[in-house]
């Protein structure tokens, strides 16, 4: 079942406002459990974790910044002249 545009917008906002800070805290906590690695390795870990969170959530964010495809066109806007 595909999510509607409105649902994807609300879900993406929830992910960015609530989920992202929780993910950052969890990532820093997990990395902090180990001995501090060299700077370059720590940087690679954080960059990798920065991209990892988007993989399962990519379908939620696709097309959210565009106009609602389900919205009706305003009157008089369908004529390109």
Backbone as JSON Lines, residues from 0, in Angstrom:
{"i":0,"aa":"X","n":[0.84,-1.18,0.0],"ca":[0.0,0.0,0.0],"c":[0.89,1.24,0.0]}
{"i":1,"aa":"X","n":[0.66,2.11,-0.95],"ca":[1.42,3.34,-1.06],"c":[0.85,4.39,-0.1]}
{"i":2,"aa":"X","n":[1.75,5.16,0.48],"ca":[1.32,6.22,1.38],"c":[0.87,7.43,0.58]}
{"i":3,"aa":"X","n":[-0.15,8.1,1.07],"ca":[-0.6,9.31,0.39],"c":[0.42,10.43,0.61]}
{"i":4,"aa":"X","n":[0.3,11.47,-0.19],"ca":[1.22,12.6,-0.1],"c":[1.15,13.24,1.28]}
{"i":5,"aa":"X","n":[-0.06,13.43,1.78],"ca":[-0.26,14.07,3.08],"c":[0.36,13.22,4.2]}
{"i":6,"aa":"X","n":[0.19,11.92,4.12],"ca":[0.76,11.02,5.12],"c":[2.28,11.04,5.08]}
{"i":7,"aa":"X","n":[2.84,11.04,3.86],"ca":[4.3,11.09,3.74],"c":[4.86,12.4,4.27]}
{"i":8,"aa":"X","n":[4.16,13.52,4.06],"ca":[4.62,14.81,4.59],"c":[4.63,14.79,6.11]}
{"i":9,"aa":"X","n":[3.57,14.29,6.7],"ca":[3.49,14.25,8.16],"c":[4.52,13.29,8.75]}
{"i":10,"aa":"X","n":[4.68,12.15,8.12],"ca":[5.64,11.17,8.59],"c":[7.07,11.69,8.45]}
{"i":11,"aa":"X","n":[7.36,12.38,7.36],"ca":[8.71,12.92,7.18],"c":[9.0,14.0,8.23]}
{"i":12,"aa":"X","n":[8.02,14.81,8.56],"ca":[8.21,15.81,9.61],"c":[8.45,15.15,10.95]}
{"i":13,"aa":"X","n":[7.71,14.11,11.25],"ca":[7.9,13.37,12.5],"c":[9.29,12.75,12.56]}
{"i":14,"aa":"X","n":[9.74,12.19,11.46],"ca":[11.08,11.58,11.42],"c":[12.14,12.63,11.66]}
{"i":15,"aa":"X","n":[12.02,13.8,11.02],"ca":[13.03,14.83,11.15],"c":[13.03,15.5,12.52]}
{"i":16,"aa":"X","n":[11.87,15.69,13.11],"ca":[11.78,16.4,14.38],"c":[12.02,15.48,15.58]}
{"i":17,"aa":"X","n":[11.54,14.26,15.52],"ca":[11.66,13.35,16.66],"c":[12.69,12.25,16.4]}
{"i":18,"aa":"X","n":[12.59,11.61,15.27],"ca":[13.44,10.45,15.0],"c":[14.9,10.79,14.79]}
{"i":19,"aa":"X","n":[15.18,11.88,14.09],"ca":[16.57,12.24,13.8],"c":[17.36,12.55,15.06]}
{"i":20,"aa":"X","n":[16.86,13.39,15.98],"ca":[17.61,13.61,17.22],"c":[17.82,12.33,18.03]}
{"i":21,"aa":"X","n":[16.82,11.46,18.07],"ca":[16.97,10.18,18.78],"c":[18.04,9.31,18.12]}
{"i":22,"aa":"X","n":[18.08,9.32,16.79],"ca":[19.09,8.55,16.07],"c":[20.49,9.09,16.34]}
{"i":23,"aa":"X","n":[20.63,10.41,16.38],"ca":[21.93,11.02,16.66],"c":[22.4,10.65,18.06]}
{"i":24,"aa":"X","n":[21.53,10.74,19.04],"ca":[21.89,10.37,20.41],"c":[22.27,8.9,20.49]}
{"i":25,"aa":"X","n":[21.52,8.04,19.83],"ca":[21.82,6.61,19.83],"c":[23.16,6.32,19.15]}
{"i":26,"aa":"X","n":[23.44,6.99,18.04],"ca":[24.7,6.78,17.32],"c":[25.89,7.22,18.17]}
{"i":27,"aa":"X","n":[25.79,8.37,18.8],"ca":[26.88,8.87,19.64],"c":[27.07,7.97,20.85]}
{"i":28,"aa":"X","n":[25.99,7.48,21.42],"ca":[26.08,6.58,22.58],"c":[26.76,5.27,22.2]}
{"i":29,"aa":"X","n":[26.38,4.7,21.08],"ca":[26.98,3.43,20.66],"c":[28.46,3.6,20.34]}
{"i":30,"aa":"X","n":[28.82,4.66,19.64],"ca":[30.23,4.9,19.33],"c":[31.01,5.19,20.61]}
{"i":31,"aa":"X","n":[30.38,5.84,21.57],"ca":[31.04,6.16,22.84],"c":[31.29,4.95,23.72]}
{"i":32,"aa":"X","n":[30.61,3.84,23.47],"ca":[30.82,2.63,24.26],"c":[32.18,2.0,24.01]}
{"i":33,"aa":"X","n":[32.77,2.27,22.87],"ca":[34.07,1.7,22.51],"c":[35.18,2.7,22.82]}
{"i":34,"aa":"X","n":[36.41,2.2,22.85],"ca":[37.54,3.1,22.99],"c":[37.56,4.06,21.81]}
{"i":35,"aa":"X","n":[38.02,5.27,22.06],"ca":[38.0,6.28,20.99],"c":[38.91,5.86,19.84]}
{"i":36,"aa":"X","n":[38.34,5.7,18.65],"ca":[39.16,5.33,17.48],"c":[39.93,6.54,16.97]}
{"i":37,"aa":"X","n":[40.83,6.34,16.02],"ca":[41.49,7.5,15.4],"c":[40.46,8.42,14.75]}
{"i":38,"aa":"X","n":[40.86,9.68,14.6],"ca":[39.94,10.69,14.09],"c":[39.34,10.3,12.74]}
{"i":39,"aa":"X","n":[40.16,9.82,11.82],"ca":[39.68,9.5,10.48],"c":[38.65,8.37,10.52]}
{"i":40,"aa":"X","n":[38.88,7.38,11.4],"ca":[37.93,6.27,11.5],"c":[36.61,6.74,12.13]}
{"i":41,"aa":"X","n":[36.73,7.59,13.14],"ca":[35.53,8.14,13.77],"c":[34.72,8.96,12.77]}
{"i":42,"aa":"X","n":[35.42,9.73,11.94],"ca":[34.75,10.51,10.91],"c":[34.03,9.61,9.91]}
{"i":43,"aa":"X","n":[34.68,8.54,9.49],"ca":[34.07,7.58,8.56],"c":[32.84,6.93,9.19]}
{"i":44,"aa":"X","n":[32.92,6.6,10.47],"ca":[31.78,5.97,11.16],"c":[30.59,6.93,11.18]}
{"i":45,"aa":"X","n":[30.83,8.18,11.57],"ca":[29.73,9.13,11.64],"c":[29.15,9.47,10.26]}
{"i":46,"aa":"X","n":[29.99,9.57,9.26],"ca":[29.48,9.83,7.9],"c":[28.66,8.64,7.42]}
{"i":47,"aa":"X","n":[29.15,7.43,7.69],"ca":[28.4,6.22,7.33],"c":[27.06,6.15,8.02]}
{"i":48,"aa":"X","n":[27.04,6.44,9.32],"ca":[25.78,6.45,10.06],"c":[24.86,7.57,9.58]}
{"i":49,"aa":"X","n":[25.45,8.66,9.11],"ca":[24.66,9.76,8.57],"c":[23.91,9.39,7.3]}
{"i":50,"aa":"X","n":[24.5,8.51,6.5],"ca":[23.81,8.04,5.3],"c":[22.93,6.83,5.57]}
{"i":51,"aa":"X","n":[23.27,6.06,6.58],"ca":[22.55,4.81,6.86],"c":[21.09,5.04,7.25]}
{"i":52,"aa":"X","n":[20.79,6.12,7.95],"ca":[19.43,6.34,8.43],"c":[18.44,6.56,7.29]}
{"i":53,"aa":"X","n":[18.92,7.07,6.17],"ca":[18.0,7.42,5.08],"c":[17.57,6.21,4.26]}
{"i":54,"aa":"X","n":[18.36,5.15,4.25],"ca":[18.05,4.0,3.39],"c":[16.65,3.43,3.63]}
{"i":55,"aa":"X","n":[16.24,3.12,4.85],"ca":[14.88,2.59,5.01],"c":[13.79,3.65,4.89]}
{"i":56,"aa":"X","n":[14.16,4.94,5.01],"ca":[13.16,6.0,5.0],"c":[13.07,6.75,3.67]}
{"i":57,"aa":"X","n":[13.83,6.34,2.69],"ca":[13.84,7.03,1.4],"c":[12.45,7.12,0.77]}
{"i":58,"aa":"X","n":[11.64,6.06,0.79],"ca":[10.3,6.17,0.19],"c":[9.41,7.22,0.87]}
{"i":59,"aa":"X","n":[9.65,7.49,2.13],"ca":[8.85,8.49,2.84],"c":[9.18,9.89,2.34]}
{"i":60,"aa":"X","n":[10.45,10.15,2.03],"ca":[10.88,11.49,1.67],"c":[10.77,11.81,0.18]}
{"i":61,"aa":"X","n":[10.59,10.82,-0.66],"ca":[10.54,11.07,-2.11],"c":[9.31,11.91,-2.46]}
{"i":62,"aa":"X","n":[9.55,13.04,-3.1],"ca":[8.48,13.9,-3.59],"c":[7.82,14.78,-2.56]}
{"i":63,"aa":"X","n":[8.3,14.8,-1.33],"ca":[7.65,15.59,-0.29],"c":[7.84,17.08,-0.53]}
{"i":64,"aa":"X","n":[8.94,17.49,-1.12],"ca":[9.2,18.91,-1.36],"c":[8.48,19.47,-2.58]}
{"i":65,"aa":"X","n":[7.82,18.65,-3.31],"ca":[7.09,19.1,-4.51],"c":[5.64,19.4,-4.16]}
{"i":66,"aa":"X","n":[4.94,19.96,-5.12],"ca":[3.52,20.25,-4.93],"c":[2.73,18.95,-4.82]}
{"i":67,"aa":"X","n":[1.61,19.03,-4.14],"ca":[0.75,17.86,-3.94],"c":[0.23,17.35,-5.28]}
{"i":68,"aa":"X","n":[0.59,16.12,-5.66],"ca":[0.12,15.61,-6.95],"c":[-1.37,15.26,-6.94]}
{"i":69,"aa":"X","n":[-1.95,15.13,-5.76],"ca":[-3.37,14.79,-5.66],"c":[-4.26,16.02,-5.63]}
{"i":70,"aa":"X","n":[-3.67,17.2,-5.5],"ca":[-4.47,18.43,-5.42],"c":[-5.06,18.75,-6.78]}
{"i":71,"aa":"X","n":[-6.23,19.32,-6.77],"ca":[-6.86,19.74,-8.01],"c":[-6.16,20.98,-8.54]}
{"i":72,"aa":"X","n":[-6.13,21.11,-9.87],"ca":[-5.54,22.3,-10.48],"c":[-6.47,23.48,-10.25]}
{"i":73,"aa":"X","n":[-5.91,24.66,-9.97],"ca":[-6.75,25.85,-9.84],"c":[-7.43,26.2,-11.16]}
{"i":74,"aa":"X","n":[-8.58,26.84,-11.08],"ca":[-9.33,27.22,-12.29],"c":[-8.51,28.14,-13.17]}
{"i":75,"aa":"X","n":[-8.52,27.87,-14.47],"ca":[-7.86,28.72,-15.43],"c":[-6.37,28.46,-15.57]}
{"i":76,"aa":"X","n":[-5.83,27.55,-14.84],"ca":[-4.39,27.29,-14.88],"c":[-4.03,26.17,-15.84]}
{"i":77,"aa":"X","n":[-5.0,25.5,-16.44],"ca":[-4.69,24.39,-17.33],"c":[-4.43,24.86,-18.76]}
{"i":78,"aa":"X","n":[-4.71,26.11,-19.08],"ca":[-4.46,26.64,-20.41],"c":[-3.08,27.31,-20.42]}
{"i":79,"aa":"X","n":[-2.12,26.79,-21.2],"ca":[-0.76,27.33,-21.15],"c":[-0.6,28.7,-21.82]}
{"i":80,"aa":"X","n":[-1.63,29.22,-22.51],"ca":[-1.49,30.51,-23.2],"c":[-1.59,31.58,-22.23]}
